[in-house]
Amino acid sequence: MKNESPDTQHQLGKATYDAWFKAQVQTSLDDPRPSIPNEEAKHLMAIKRQKLRKA
């Protein structure tokens, strides 16, 4: 990548990130486990944040 312009490097980085992100979304969509309600997810994350703050 030494001979590539910063814009080209940025575009390659963006393309790599986009591919990674799309793969993560597809993995989540393909996950057979049941989803949890938003309120439950918020509650679980609040507990996790509280534990991290105490650590």
Buried (B, 14 or more C-beta within 10 A) or exposed (E): EEEEEEEEEEEEEEEEEEEEEEEEEEEEEEEEEEEEEEEEEEEEEEEEEEEEEEE
